[in-house]
Every structure is written in structure tokens, then in C-alpha cells.
């Protein structure tokens, strides 16, 4: 029988993951008189699935499909050369868009403890500004991020960065002008009341 910390080390997952698995009914534990968890190794190993890697490729627009194909080829070659069992996930969308289909699937796989590694050609392929957040999620779930930095993407990255900055400016401008127009409407309404009262 192993305690929570020992089983966490034995399986290479966090203590929180073990607790979550138990809540979801994926594993069971016995409790000591003091309420501490004890795990039977055979019981846990029955529930342990073989993990695999995710090769993740992303471009911002449909016009960059050639770059997407290059990324996929690089990732497949790299994963094959390392002997990784892997699945390829691709996305087309801004590095600021957190609602991409592939990214959501990737986060679900991390949370379900099905993968052990994410392979990227460059760090910003995963996310432009939220990379630290995804890194933290991966760290909590014992998932490695393998950034291989293959190929020269400087020009494409500069174009994408400009597009991302323009997207941020557009969002904040819309909010700012939206607030101003709302403010202006209020001022106009108040002025109308004042002038009608004269």
C-alpha cells in the first residue's frame, strides 16, 4: 500500500490529479483511521493508460497553409526520430485566440492525463501571450513542453506579431469607443433633460 505522496511519485502524476481521479471514480483508495489515503498498486495500474505525445502546429490565417504543412512535416520527422507515440493537432487562428478547436482539445487531453509531452516547432505556435499559463497547466499535470526551434520563421513571426498587435488595438479601441459612445449618449440625455426643463 502506498500513501498519496508515494503513489504520486510512482505514477509520475500530481497529488491533485490522483484526488481528481478518485472523485471521477477512475481509481479507489482505502482510508486509514486518520482519514489518509492508501493505494493498492495493482488497482492503480489497471487504470493507468499508456500516455502519448501531441505534435501541435498552428498558423494565423488560411493564407499560411504552406507554413502549416512545413510545421507538420518538421514535427512528424522529429517525433518519429525520437520514437514518440504521437498525435498531430493543427490549428488555424490567431495566437491570441483561446477558443481554437485544436487548443481546446489539447487542454482537455492534458487535464485527462492522456499525454506526457507537447512538441512545438516554436514556442509561439502554441500561444502568443498565454504561453506561461499553458506551461503552468502542463507542469501541474506532469506534461513536458518540447520546443524544437526547427527552421527560420522570423519573417512569418514578424507578420503574425504585427497582426496580433493590430488585433489587440482593435479590441481595445472598440471597447474604448463603445464606452465613449455610451458616455456621450448619457451626456446627451442629461443635457436634453436640462434643456427641456428651461
C-alpha positions as CSV (number, residue, x, y, z in Angstrom):
1,X,0.0,0.0,0.0
2,X,1.3,3.5,-0.9
3,X,0.3,6.8,0.5
4,X,-0.7,9.8,-1.6
5,X,2.8,11.2,-2.0
6,X,4.3,7.8,-2.8
7,X,1.7,7.0,-5.4
8,X,2.2,10.4,-6.9
9,X,5.9,9.6,-7.4
10,X,5.1,6.0,-8.5
11,X,2.8,7.2,-11.3
12,X,4.5,10.4,-12.2
13,X,1.3,12.5,-11.7
14,X,0.5,15.2,-9.2
15,X,-1.4,14.6,-5.9
16,X,-4.2,16.8,-7.2
17,X,-4.5,14.5,-10.3
18,X,-4.8,11.4,-8.0
19,X,-7.5,13.2,-5.9
20,X,-9.4,14.1,-9.1
21,X,-9.2,10.6,-10.5
22,X,-10.7,9.3,-7.2
23,X,-13.5,11.9,-7.4
24,X,-14.2,10.8,-11.0
25,X,-14.3,7.2,-10.0
26,X,-11.2,6.2,-12.1
27,X,-9.4,4.9,-9.1
28,X,-10.2,3.9,-5.5
29,X,-8.3,4.2,-2.2
30,X,-8.6,2.8,1.3
31,X,-8.7,5.2,4.2
32,X,-6.7,4.9,7.4
33,X,-8.4,5.6,10.8
34,X,-6.9,9.1,10.5
35,X,-8.5,9.6,7.1
36,X,-5.4,9.3,5.0
37,X,-5.5,7.6,1.5
38,X,-3.7,4.3,0.8
39,X,-3.5,2.9,-2.7
40,X,-3.0,-0.6,-3.9
41,X,-0.5,-0.6,-6.7
42,X,-2.3,-3.2,-8.8
43,X,-5.6,-1.3,-8.6
44,X,-3.9,1.9,-9.9
45,X,-2.0,0.2,-12.7
46,X,-5.3,-1.2,-14.1
47,X,-6.5,2.3,-14.6
48,X,-3.2,3.7,-15.9
49,X,-3.3,4.2,-19.7
50,X,-0.2,4.5,-21.9
51,X,0.4,8.2,-22.5
52,X,1.4,9.7,-25.8
53,X,2.8,13.0,-27.2
54,X,1.0,15.7,-29.1
55,X,2.7,17.5,-32.0
56,X,1.0,20.9,-32.2
57,X,1.1,23.1,-35.3
58,X,-0.6,26.5,-35.8
59,X,-0.7,29.4,-38.2
60,X,-2.8,32.5,-38.0
61,X,-4.5,32.5,-41.4
62,X,-5.6,30.2,-44.2
63,X,-3.1,32.0,-46.4
64,X,-0.3,30.4,-44.4
65,X,-1.2,26.8,-45.2
66,X,2.2,26.2,-46.8
67,X,3.8,27.1,-43.5
68,X,1.4,24.8,-41.6
69,X,2.4,21.9,-43.9
70,X,6.1,22.7,-43.2
71,X,5.5,22.7,-39.4
72,X,3.6,19.4,-39.6
73,X,6.4,17.7,-41.6
74,X,9.1,19.0,-39.1
75,X,7.0,17.8,-36.2
76,X,6.4,14.4,-37.7
77,X,10.1,13.9,-38.6
78,X,11.2,15.0,-35.1
79,X,8.7,12.8,-33.2
80,X,9.5,9.8,-35.4
81,X,13.2,10.2,-34.9
82,X,12.7,10.3,-31.1
83,X,10.5,7.2,-31.2
84,X,7.5,9.1,-29.7
85,X,4.0,7.7,-30.0
86,X,2.2,10.9,-31.1
87,X,-0.9,12.5,-32.5
88,X,-0.8,15.6,-34.6
89,X,-3.1,18.5,-33.8
90,X,-3.3,21.6,-36.1
91,X,-5.0,24.9,-35.8
92,X,-5.6,27.9,-38.0
93,X,-6.2,31.0,-35.9
94,X,-4.6,33.9,-34.1
95,X,-2.1,33.3,-31.3
96,X,-4.4,35.4,-29.1
97,X,-7.5,33.2,-29.8
98,X,-8.1,30.9,-26.8
99,X,-11.1,29.3,-28.5
100,X,-9.4,27.3,-31.3
101,X,-10.7,23.7,-31.7
102,X,-7.2,22.2,-31.6
103,X,-6.1,24.2,-28.5
104,X,-9.3,23.2,-26.6
105,X,-8.7,19.5,-27.5
106,X,-5.1,19.8,-26.3
107,X,-6.1,21.3,-23.0
108,X,-8.7,18.5,-22.5
109,X,-6.0,15.9,-23.2
110,X,-3.7,17.5,-20.6
111,X,-6.5,17.6,-18.0
112,X,-7.5,14.0,-18.7
113,X,-3.9,12.9,-18.1
114,X,-3.6,11.2,-21.5
115,X,-0.4,12.9,-22.8
116,X,3.1,13.3,-21.5
117,X,4.6,15.8,-23.9
118,X,3.7,18.6,-26.3
119,X,6.1,19.1,-29.2
120,X,6.2,22.5,-31.0
121,X,8.4,24.0,-33.7
122,X,8.5,27.3,-31.9
123,X,7.0,28.5,-28.5
124,X,4.6,31.0,-30.1
125,X,3.0,28.3,-32.2
126,X,1.1,27.3,-29.1
127,X,0.2,30.8,-27.9
128,X,1.4,34.3,-28.5
129,X,0.9,35.8,-25.0
130,X,-0.6,33.0,-22.8
131,X,2.3,30.5,-23.0
132,X,3.1,30.8,-19.3
133,X,-0.4,29.9,-18.4
134,X,-0.3,26.7,-20.5
135,X,3.1,25.9,-19.2
136,X,1.7,26.0,-15.6
137,X,-1.2,23.7,-16.6
138,X,1.3,21.3,-18.1
139,X,3.6,21.5,-15.1
140,X,0.7,20.6,-12.7
141,X,-0.2,17.6,-14.9
142,X,3.4,16.4,-15.5
143,X,3.4,17.2,-19.2
144,X,6.6,18.3,-20.8
145,X,6.8,21.0,-23.5
146,X,9.4,20.2,-26.1
147,X,10.2,23.3,-28.3
148,X,12.5,22.2,-31.1
149,X,13.0,25.6,-32.9
150,X,13.4,24.0,-36.3
151,X,13.6,26.3,-39.3
152,X,13.8,30.0,-39.8
153,X,10.3,31.6,-39.2
154,X,11.5,35.1,-38.5
155,X,9.5,36.9,-41.3
156,X,6.3,34.9,-40.7
157,X,6.6,35.5,-37.0
158,X,7.0,39.3,-37.5
159,X,3.9,39.3,-39.7
160,X,1.9,37.3,-37.2
161,X,3.2,39.6,-34.3
162,X,2.0,42.7,-36.3
163,X,-1.4,41.0,-36.8
164,X,-1.7,40.1,-33.1
165,X,-0.8,43.7,-32.1
166,X,-3.4,45.1,-34.5
167,X,-6.0,42.6,-33.1
168,X,-5.3,43.9,-29.6
169,X,-5.5,47.5,-30.7
170,X,-8.8,46.8,-32.5
171,X,-10.3,45.0,-29.4
172,X,-9.4,47.8,-27.0
173,X,-10.3,50.6,-29.5
174,X,-13.8,49.0,-29.9
175,X,-14.2,48.9,-26.1
176,X,-12.9,52.4,-25.7
177,X,-15.2,53.9,-28.4
178,X,-18.0,51.8,-27.2
179,X,-17.6,53.2,-23.7
180,X,-17.3,56.7,-25.1
181,X,-20.4,56.4,-27.2
182,X,-22.3,55.2,-24.2
183,X,-20.9,58.1,-22.1
184,X,-21.8,60.5,-24.9
185,X,-25.3,59.2,-25.0
186,X,-25.7,59.7,-21.3
187,X,-24.4,63.3,-21.5
188,X,-26.8,64.0,-24.4
189,X,-29.7,62.6,-22.4
190,X,-28.8,64.6,-19.4
191,X,-28.4,67.8,-21.5
192,X,-31.8,67.1,-23.1
193,X,-33.4,66.9,-19.7
194,X,-31.8,70.1,-18.6
195,X,-32.8,72.0,-21.7
196,X,-36.4,70.7,-21.6
197,X,-36.7,72.0,-18.1
198,X,-35.9,75.6,-19.1
